[in-house]
Amino acid sequence: MEYDVAVIGGGPGGYVAAIRAAQLGAKVLLIEKEKLGGVCLNRGCIPTKTLLKSAEKWQDLKHCADFGLKAENISFDFAAVMDRKNQVVSRLQAGIMQLLKSNDIEVVYGEAKLAGNSLINVLQPDGEVSFEAKKIILAVGSKAMQLPIIRNDLPGVIDSDQLLALEKVPQSMVVVGAGAVGIEFASILQAFGCEVSIVEMLPTILPTLDADLIKRMGLLLRKSGIKTYVGTKLSNVRGAAGRLEVTVENGAGTQVIVTDNVLVAGGRRPLVDGIGLETTGIEYSRKGIAVNASMETTVKGIYAIGDLTGSYMLAHAASAEGMVAAENAMGGDAVMDYRAVPGCIFTSPELAFVGLTEQEALSQGMEVKSSIFNFAANCKAISMGETDGLVKIVADGVSGKIIGMHIMGPHASDLIMEGVIAIQNGLTAKDIAHCIHPHPSLSETVMESAHGVYGDIIHQAKLKMRK
Ligand SMILES: Cc1cc2nc3c(=O)[nH]c(=O)nc-3n(C[C@H](O)[C@H](O)[C@H](O)COP(=O)(O)OP(=O)(O)OC[C@H]3O[C@@H](n4cnc5c(N)ncnc54)[C@H](O)[C@@H]3O)c2cc1C
């Protein structure tokens, strides 16, 4: 049978594309090698955030006396923590299955490989089956990058997949890589009592973030007891689980860190191998598949979305690209608009950002007005006992339009949506400042920061105008 649209890969890019195509009337086939939900649901966004919630609740319990509460003989059961994480994943997986079923999408399990521009072979345990489709959406995602210096078969050296399957909290962990994934895991492990060190070759943690966020987060990590070695080269890892010796080199010389485990969190790369791209005319490299703004590859009728394109490597970007690809596969003329893609890092407190950092805007020769408002001056944050953090707004000094928003603080991943809407719609700081925000709420931090762009912060004793 020929399908209107075949989607290869059932992650947040692929399953969303499948549903959108079905909503538009297509007969859709979705092929998945492992489990629906992809990396995001099974080994990424959801399990990490579920563990982080347990870690936060544990910290709340330990510090409940700050709220006038008493708890004695408290402890945690890590197996139960992991069990809850698995239950959350299963529940969401069942939800996706239900959605696909209700949209009459046929789901086939097996490893798909293109055999030309409209034929797909799927390897299953009992042999190979072939499917034909008028349009194909490729959404097979990415895989973890290996670091050449570390033998990943060394007992005790683990990746994020293995970390999410740990049975107990290690006493110590060296996290290699201070990007979002490394910092999130460091924060979860530390909250559960693991002694964590982070080794990063670049001069700072989270190098793509605004300098003010990096500085605050660096301070907070140190305060929490996490050791950060930035500008530090990893030169050797030897030993075995329980006693690995990690040799690092930086300006201060050479040092050996002894640790139970090493977590390699060095980024991901698009999964372009083994999916039969060579049987098509699709242009691709190790950095991903080339697509145009319609998410179409260099072969008409074949689209690529999500991590496979190597662009944003974020679940919400994959889903947005999936919608665009599906609409175009069904004869539409949708284009991807990347003006305001938010990024979030789920530490405690969270980090969230959208648009340009102040440093990027200045390096582009822009005239910039920026403003910072601290959570320490927000009633709701004080009542919650969560005052670490800030909202920084970066505005175009000429037009006043918001060009960047950078938040560290409680619920930053929700608050950032004001920045997304502002940038996407060309709003100015005044547009945000003049919206009445509810009181007491964390969103008042965004309003106050927006006022600050023009020097009018109410709840700040001394005006903090920056440039
Ligand atoms: C630890 C970790 C935490 C993360 N946290 C976040 C977060 O908080 N927020 C966020 O936005 N992003 C996060 N990410 C990134 C996010 O998971 C990815 O950007 C997202 O999953 C990409 O979606 P995708 O649909 O492109 O690919 P994937 O989710 O990788 O899905 C691809 C699917 O294709 C299947 N597949 C592969 N090859 C084949 C084949 N040949 N045939 C059939 N099926 C195939 C795979 O089994 C998989 O199910 C995190 C990643 C990691 C590793």
PDBQT file of the ligand as one rigid body, heavy atoms in Angstrom, charges set to zero:
ROOT
HETATM    1  C1  LIG A 501      20.007  13.999  28.592  1.00  0.00    +0.000 C 
HETATM    2  C2  LIG A 501      19.266  14.879  27.621  1.00  0.00    +0.000 A 
HETATM    3  C3  LIG A 501      18.400  15.864  28.099  1.00  0.00    +0.000 A 
HETATM    4  C4  LIG A 501      17.705  16.670  27.198  1.00  0.00    +0.000 A 
HETATM    5  N1  LIG A 501      16.873  17.636  27.692  1.00  0.00    +0.000 NA
HETATM    6  C5  LIG A 501      16.194  18.430  26.839  1.00  0.00    +0.000 A 
HETATM    7  C6  LIG A 501      15.278  19.418  27.321  1.00  0.00    +0.000 A 
HETATM    8  O1  LIG A 501      15.093  19.575  28.518  1.00  0.00    +0.000 OA
HETATM    9  N2  LIG A 501      14.616  20.181  26.416  1.00  0.00    +0.000 N 
HETATM   10  C7  LIG A 501      14.806  20.040  25.067  1.00  0.00    +0.000 A 
HETATM   11  O2  LIG A 501      14.189  20.768  24.284  1.00  0.00    +0.000 OA
HETATM   12  N3  LIG A 501      15.666  19.114  24.575  1.00  0.00    +0.000 NA
HETATM   13  C8  LIG A 501      16.352  18.304  25.428  1.00  0.00    +0.000 A 
HETATM   14  N4  LIG A 501      17.189  17.338  24.926  1.00  0.00    +0.000 N 
HETATM   15  C9  LIG A 501      17.331  17.230  23.460  1.00  0.00    +0.000 C 
HETATM   16  C10 LIG A 501      16.107  16.492  22.867  1.00  0.00    +0.000 C 
HETATM   17  O3  LIG A 501      15.992  15.232  23.472  1.00  0.00    +0.000 OA
HETATM   18  C11 LIG A 501      16.268  16.345  21.366  1.00  0.00    +0.000 C 
HETATM   19  O4  LIG A 501      16.527  17.599  20.791  1.00  0.00    +0.000 OA
HETATM   20  C12 LIG A 501      15.001  15.762  20.753  1.00  0.00    +0.000 C 
HETATM   21  O5  LIG A 501      14.720  14.499  21.282  1.00  0.00    +0.000 OA
HETATM   22  C13 LIG A 501      15.152  15.659  19.232  1.00  0.00    +0.000 C 
HETATM   23  O6  LIG A 501      13.980  15.137  18.702  1.00  0.00    +0.000 OA
HETATM   24  P1  LIG A 501      13.984  14.333  17.315  1.00  0.00    +0.000 P 
HETATM   25  O7  LIG A 501      12.568  13.963  17.069  1.00  0.00    +0.000 OA
HETATM   26  O8  LIG A 501      14.722  15.098  16.298  1.00  0.00    +0.000 OA
HETATM   27  O9  LIG A 501      14.868  13.033  17.591  1.00  0.00    +0.000 OA
HETATM   28  P2  LIG A 501      14.807  11.905  18.702  1.00  0.00    +0.000 P 
HETATM   29  O10 LIG A 501      14.105  12.318  19.917  1.00  0.00    +0.000 OA
HETATM   30  O11 LIG A 501      16.223  11.437  18.839  1.00  0.00    +0.000 OA
HETATM   31  O12 LIG A 501      13.937  10.765  18.034  1.00  0.00    +0.000 OA
HETATM   32  C14 LIG A 501      14.411  10.041  16.943  1.00  0.00    +0.000 C 
HETATM   33  C15 LIG A 501      13.692   8.718  16.909  1.00  0.00    +0.000 C 
HETATM   34  O13 LIG A 501      14.053   8.044  15.704  1.00  0.00    +0.000 OA
HETATM   35  C16 LIG A 501      14.234   6.677  15.976  1.00  0.00    +0.000 C 
HETATM   36  N5  LIG A 501      15.106   6.118  14.931  1.00  0.00    +0.000 N 
HETATM   37  C17 LIG A 501      16.439   6.301  14.763  1.00  0.00    +0.000 A 
HETATM   38  N6  LIG A 501      16.858   5.647  13.675  1.00  0.00    +0.000 NA
HETATM   39  C18 LIG A 501      15.790   5.037  13.151  1.00  0.00    +0.000 A 
HETATM   40  C19 LIG A 501      15.597   4.202  12.035  1.00  0.00    +0.000 A 
HETATM   41  N7  LIG A 501      16.595   3.887  11.207  1.00  0.00    +0.000 N 
HETATM   42  N8  LIG A 501      14.351   3.719  11.807  1.00  0.00    +0.000 NA
HETATM   43  C20 LIG A 501      13.308   4.024  12.614  1.00  0.00    +0.000 A 
HETATM   44  N9  LIG A 501      13.439   4.812  13.688  1.00  0.00    +0.000 NA
HETATM   45  C21 LIG A 501      14.663   5.329  13.946  1.00  0.00    +0.000 A 
HETATM   46  C22 LIG A 501      14.865   6.653  17.363  1.00  0.00    +0.000 C 
HETATM   47  O14 LIG A 501      14.681   5.398  17.999  1.00  0.00    +0.000 OA
HETATM   48  C23 LIG A 501      14.097   7.781  18.046  1.00  0.00    +0.000 C 
HETATM   49  O15 LIG A 501      12.949   7.305  18.686  1.00  0.00    +0.000 OA
HETATM   50  C24 LIG A 501      17.883  16.503  25.798  1.00  0.00    +0.000 A 
HETATM   51  C25 LIG A 501      18.747  15.506  25.313  1.00  0.00    +0.000 A 
HETATM   52  C26 LIG A 501      19.416  14.700  26.209  1.00  0.00    +0.000 A 
HETATM   53  C27 LIG A 501      20.334  13.630  25.662  1.00  0.00    +0.000 C 
ENDROOT
TORSDOF 0
